[in-house]
Amino acid sequence: MMDAMFPAAASEHAGRIDQMIDVVHYLMFAVFIAWGAFFVYVLMRFRARRNPKAHYVGVKSKASTYGEVAVAVVEGVLLLGFSIPIWAERVDQVPSESDSTVVRVVAQQFAWNVWYPGADGEFGAADVSLVDEATNPIGLDRDDPAGADDIWTVNQLHVPVHKATIVHLSSKDVIHSFNLPNMRIKQDAIPGISIPVWFEPNKTTAEIREATGNPDYVYEIACAQLCGNSHYSMRGFLTVHTEEEYQAWLDEEASYLTGGGEDDFFN
């Protein structure tokens, strides 16, 4: 019912998240109607004309007890029926990295630095002394053998479709919030902590453009936490490829290491 109000869903778990949001809103609406009716009843039942003198004992009834029990039951349904199962699946059951696309996303004011391990599948070392905001914002050590083939981009995340993507999320400065609306993903990036978050896209960028009828449709990366005076500009983009397209993109980016230069990674 409420799907039209959400960004187009494009991950395997998005439907369950949308269903939970729908149920929460239905329950909130039911509680709103019930409390509204109770409020009107109280206004009428205890109006001054009918009760010219204050009654210091009050009305003795079990209705309030029943109401409290009903609210507790609703909260139990939300917690046990929805929140805990989804938390267990989305947070505790991170898929194996060997079967996933693994990237690191380093947030900063006001950009998303995306770091790929390269063909060897290993991330190179990083050193804060190597950080250069113009050419090496992640402080990647190219002299480390594992980092020689690493790839990094700014505000551009590329992943293959129908394969779990694990993002190791961190921040260089303040708290940010990594938000992929179409994937139904939102996770705070906290300085000093690397936090894994994962999703499995089920529609490529080309497919979502066809489904929405919008040839310019893009998956956005938003910062959902006020992080400074240019918070509004902290906007990135997610591109979901077929497996073949993703490998071709990796090969193209890797070619810049020998024929291009660091500046070519800003694409």
C-alpha positions in Angstrom: 0.0 0.0 0.0 2.8 2.4 0.9 5.4 1.3 -1.6 4.7 4.3 -3.8 5.9 6.5 -1.0 9.3 4.8 -0.9 12.2 5.1 -3.3 12.2 2.2 -5.8 13.3 -1.0 -4.0 16.4 -2.7 -5.4 17.8 -5.1 -2.8 16.8 -8.6 -1.7 15.8 -7.5 1.8 14.0 -4.3 0.8 10.5 -5.9 0.7 10.7 -7.1 4.3 11.9 -3.6 5.5 9.0 -2.0 3.6 6.5 -4.5 5.1 7.7 -3.8 8.6 7.3 0.0 8.0 3.8 -0.6 6.7 2.9 -2.6 9.8 4.3 0.0 12.1 2.3 2.7 10.4 -0.9 0.6 10.5 -0.4 0.0 14.2 0.4 3.7 14.8 -2.8 4.7 13.0 -4.9 2.2 15.0 -3.4 3.7 18.3 -4.1 7.2 17.0 -7.8 6.4 16.3 -8.1 4.6 19.7 -6.6 7.4 21.7 -8.5 10.1 19.7 -11.8 8.3 20.5 -10.8 8.0 24.1 -9.9 11.7 24.3 -13.3 12.8 22.8 -15.1 10.4 25.2 -13.3 11.9 28.2 -14.1 15.5 27.0 -17.7 14.6 26.8 -18.0 12.4 29.8 -16.3 14.7 32.3 -17.4 18.1 30.9 -18.0 20.8 33.5 -21.8 20.9 33.0 -22.1 17.2 33.9 -19.6 17.4 36.7 -19.9 20.8 38.4 -17.9 19.5 41.4 -14.6 17.8 41.3 -14.6 14.1 42.0 -11.5 13.3 44.0 -11.8 9.5 43.8 -12.1 9.3 40.0 -13.6 6.6 37.9 -12.7 3.1 38.9 -12.3 0.9 35.8 -10.1 -1.8 34.3 -10.1 -0.1 30.9 -6.8 1.6 31.5 -5.3 -1.8 32.4 -6.6 -3.4 29.3 -5.2 -0.5 27.2 -1.8 -0.8 28.8 -1.8 -4.6 28.1 -2.8 -3.9 24.5 0.0 -1.5 24.0 2.5 -4.0 25.5 1.2 -6.7 23.2 1.7 -4.4 20.1 5.2 -3.5 21.2 6.0 -7.2 21.7 4.8 -8.0 18.2 7.0 -5.2 16.8 10.0 -6.3 18.8 9.7 -10.1 18.6 8.0 -10.5 15.3 9.9 -7.9 13.3 12.8 -6.0 14.9 14.7 -8.9 16.4 14.5 -11.3 13.4 15.5 -8.5 11.0 18.4 -7.4 13.3 19.6 -11.0 13.5 19.6 -11.4 9.7 20.9 -8.0 8.8 23.5 -7.5 11.5 24.5 -10.8 13.1 24.5 -12.9 9.9 27.0 -11.1 7.7 27.8 -13.3 4.7 31.2 -14.7 4.0 33.6 -12.3 2.5 34.9 -14.9 0.2 31.5 -15.1 -1.5 30.9 -11.3 -1.5 32.0 -8.0 -3.0 34.0 -6.3 -0.2 34.8 -2.6 -0.2 35.7 0.0 2.4 33.9 3.3 2.5 35.7 6.1 4.4 33.4 9.1 5.1 34.7 12.6 5.6 33.5 16.1 5.4 32.0 16.1 2.7 32.6 13.1 0.6 32.5 9.3 0.4 35.9 7.6 -0.3 35.3 4.1 -1.7 38.2 1.7 -1.5 38.5 -1.6 -3.5 41.1 -4.3 -2.7 42.2 -4.9 -6.3 42.8 -8.1 -8.2 44.7 -9.8 -5.3 41.6 -9.4 -3.0 43.7 -7.8 -0.2 43.5 -4.3 1.1 46.8 -2.5 1.3 48.1 -0.7 4.4 47.0 2.9 5.1 48.9 5.5 7.0 47.6 8.9 8.2 50.9 10.5 7.3 50.2 9.6 3.7 46.9 11.4 3.6 46.6 14.0 0.9 43.2 15.4 0.3 43.8 16.1 -3.3 45.5 12.8 -4.4 45.3 10.2 -1.6 42.5 11.0 0.9 42.5 7.4 2.3 46.3 7.4 3.1 46.9 4.3 0.9 50.4 3.1 1.0 51.3 2.2 -2.6 54.6 0.7 -1.5 52.8 -2.1 0.3 52.5 -5.0 -2.1 48.9 -5.6 -1.1 48.1 -2.0 -1.9 49.8 -1.7 -5.2 46.7 -2.7 -7.1 44.1 -1.2 -4.8 41.4 1.1 -6.4 39.7 4.0 -4.9 37.0 6.4 -6.1 35.3 9.5 -4.6 31.5 9.5 -4.3 31.2 6.5 -6.7 30.4 3.0 -5.5 30.3 0.2 -8.1 29.0 -3.3 -7.3 27.7 -6.3 -9.2 24.0 -7.4 -9.1 22.8 -10.6 -7.3 25.8 -10.8 -5.1 26.2 -9.7 -1.5 28.2 -6.5 -1.0 29.9 -5.9 2.4 30.8 -2.4 3.1 33.3 -1.7 6.0 32.3 1.7 7.0 34.4 4.3 8.9 34.9 8.0 9.2 37.9 10.3 9.2 36.4 13.2 11.2 32.8 13.4 12.5 29.8 11.0 12.6 28.2 10.6 9.2 25.4 8.2 8.2 25.7 6.0 5.1 22.3 5.9 3.5 21.4 3.9 0.4 17.6 4.6 0.1 17.0 2.1 -2.7 18.8 -0.6 -0.9 17.1 0.2 2.4 20.5 0.6 4.1 21.4 3.2 6.7 24.3 3.0 9.1 26.2 5.6 11.1 29.9 6.0 10.3 31.7 6.6 13.6 35.3 7.9 13.9 37.7 5.2 15.2 35.3 2.3 14.4 35.0 0.1 11.3 31.4 -1.1 11.0 30.3 -3.8 8.5 27.0 -3.3 6.6 25.8 -5.5 3.8 23.1 -5.7 1.1 22.4 -7.7 -2.1 21.2 -5.6 -5.0 18.7 -7.3 -7.2 18.3 -4.7 -10.0 21.1 -3.2 -12.0 21.1 0.5 -12.7 19.9 -0.2 -16.3 17.1 -2.3 -14.9 15.9 0.3 -12.4 15.9 2.9 -15.2 13.7 0.7 -17.3 11.4 -0.2 -14.3 10.9 3.5 -13.4 10.7 4.7 -17.0 13.4 7.3 -16.1 16.6 7.0 -18.3 18.4 9.3 -15.8 17.5 7.4 -12.6 20.4 6.9 -10.3 21.0 5.2 -7.0 22.1 7.8 -4.5 24.4 7.7 -1.5 23.2 10.2 1.0 24.5 11.3 4.4 21.6 11.0 6.9 23.5 12.7 9.7 24.0 16.5 10.0 27.8 16.6 9.7 28.7 20.2 9.1 27.9 23.3 7.0 28.2 21.5 3.7 26.3 18.4 4.8 23.8 19.0 1.9 26.6 18.4 -0.7 27.7 15.0 0.7 26.1 13.1 -2.1 27.4 10.0 -3.9 26.2 7.5 -6.4 25.9 3.7 -6.5 26.1 1.9 -9.8 24.9 -1.7 -10.0 26.4 -3.7 -12.9 26.0 -7.1 -14.3 28.9 -9.3 -13.3 30.5 -8.8 -16.7 30.1 -5.1 -16.6 31.5 -4.9 -13.1 34.6 -6.8 -14.1 35.1 -4.6 -17.1 34.8 -1.6 -14.8 37.5 -3.0 -12.5 39.8 -3.8 -15.4 39.4 -0.2 -16.7 40.1 1.3 -13.3 43.1 -1.0 -12.8 44.5 0.1 -16.2 44.9 3.6 -14.8 47.5 2.4 -12.3 49.9 1.8 -15.2 48.7 4.2 -17.8 46.8 7.0 -16.0 47.5 8.2 -12.5 45.9 8.9 -9.2 43.7 11.7 -10.7 41.9 9.2 -12.8 40.4 7.5 -9.8 37.9 10.4 -9.3 35.4 8.8 -11.7 
